[in-house]
Amino acid sequence: MTYKTKQELVKETNFRTLGIIEYVNELKQQGLNDRQIQAKMIVDKVSRTPRATQMNFSKYKNISKQIGWIK
C-alpha cells in the first residue's frame, strides 16, 4: 500500500510512526547518513536505547518506500 497522505499513514499505524518518519526524513534532507541519523536519534532522545533506535530506523526504512508525499 502506498500512503499518499499523512492521514492514511496514521490510520494504518499511529502518530509516533508519523513523527519518526518526518524526523528521519528531515535529517536525510540535511545530508546525514544512516549511522549519523541513528546517533542523533539517541542524542535528541527520540529513542532511548540503541535497540529502540534500530527498531525505529528499520520502521522508517520499511515504510519510506510506501510514502507518496515525501518523494
C-alpha positions as CSV (number, residue, x, y, z in Angstrom):
1,M,0.0,0.0,0.0
2,T,1.2,3.5,-0.8
3,Y,0.4,6.2,1.7
4,K,-0.5,9.3,-0.3
5,T,-1.3,11.4,2.7
6,K,-0.3,11.6,6.3
7,Q,-3.9,10.8,7.4
8,E,-3.7,7.4,5.6
9,L,-0.4,6.6,7.4
10,V,-1.9,7.5,10.8
11,K,-5.0,5.3,10.2
12,E,-2.8,2.3,9.4
13,T,-0.1,2.9,12.1
14,N,0.0,5.7,14.7
15,F,1.2,9.3,15.4
16,R,4.5,8.2,16.7
17,T,5.4,6.4,13.4
18,L,4.4,9.6,11.5
19,G,6.7,11.7,13.8
20,I,9.6,9.3,13.4
21,I,9.2,9.3,9.6
22,E,9.1,13.1,9.4
23,Y,12.1,13.4,11.8
24,V,14.3,10.9,10.0
25,N,13.3,12.4,6.6
26,E,14.3,15.9,7.8
27,L,17.7,14.5,8.9
28,K,18.2,12.8,5.5
29,Q,17.5,16.1,3.7
30,Q,20.2,17.7,5.8
31,G,22.6,15.1,4.3
32,L,23.2,12.8,7.3
33,N,23.9,9.2,6.6
34,D,22.1,6.3,8.3
35,R,24.6,5.9,11.2
36,Q,24.6,9.7,11.9
37,I,20.8,9.7,11.9
38,Q,20.7,6.9,14.5
39,A,23.3,8.6,16.7
40,K,21.3,11.8,16.5
41,M,18.1,9.9,17.5
42,I,19.8,8.9,20.7
43,V,21.3,12.3,21.4
44,D,17.9,14.0,20.8
45,K,16.2,11.3,22.9
46,V,13.8,10.3,20.1
47,S,14.8,6.8,21.0
48,R,16.1,5.9,24.5
49,T,18.1,2.8,23.8
50,P,20.2,1.5,20.8
51,R,17.7,-1.3,20.3
52,A,14.8,1.1,20.1
53,T,16.8,3.3,17.8
54,Q,17.4,0.4,15.5
55,M,13.7,-0.7,15.6
56,N,12.5,2.9,14.8
57,F,15.0,3.3,12.0
58,S,14.1,0.0,10.5
59,K,10.4,1.0,10.6
60,Y,11.4,4.2,8.7
61,K,13.3,2.2,6.1
62,N,10.4,-0.2,5.5
63,I,7.7,2.4,5.3
64,S,9.6,5.1,3.4
65,K,9.3,3.1,0.2
66,Q,5.5,3.3,0.5
67,I,5.1,7.0,1.3
68,G,3.9,9.2,-1.6
69,W,4.0,12.7,0.0
70,I,7.8,12.6,0.8
71,K,9.1,11.8,-2.6
